[in-house]
Amino acid sequence: MLKIQELRELIKLVDQSSIDEFSYELDGSKIKMKKNKAVTYVEEKAAIQNSEVHKVEEAVSTPAAPAQAPKAPEAPVKEEAPAPAADENLHKIVSPMVGTFYQSPSPDAGAYVKAGSKVTDDSVVCIVEAMKLFNEIEAEVKGEIVEILVKDGQLVEYGQPLFLVKPE
């Protein structure tokens, strides 16, 4: 059986990931997690009138707002920070794997690099933990760290940019 800390870590990882459902079975014990996302899918065809589409939206909407009229879909919120003006000249250090991003070798140690830090080709800039293995990520370019694009403890995907570096 999983320890409570391991269970909390699993919940955190599933919550931060893009998966909607997770199940795990070991020695007769089962764990199943689902994210509750209120997503409304409405398919609009030329033969369907607008009033019918609104009826479908009202029927599918969440019970939190039953008396409200349907709203127009909102534009998705961008999570990315605005890039610096000379973005085309910057080198991106990307994650070579899916895992958890850590800025320092241990919780009580300082970060490997900060914005403004100088790095060389073989400078370690962070750690990505994957399957209980801690993988040191190197800068692969000589320059200055301009921006750190992810937060400590954040789940990162393969190929996701982690740092922006101004090459020398």
Secondary structure, DSSP 8 states (H G I E B T S, - for coil): ---HHHHHHHHHHHHHSS-SEEEEEETTEEEEEE-----------TTS-HHHHHHHHHHHS-TTSTTS-----------S----TTGGG-EEEE-SSSEEEESSSSTTS--S--TT-EE-TT-EEEEEEETTEEEEEE--S-EEEEEE-S-TT-EE-TT-EEEEEEE-
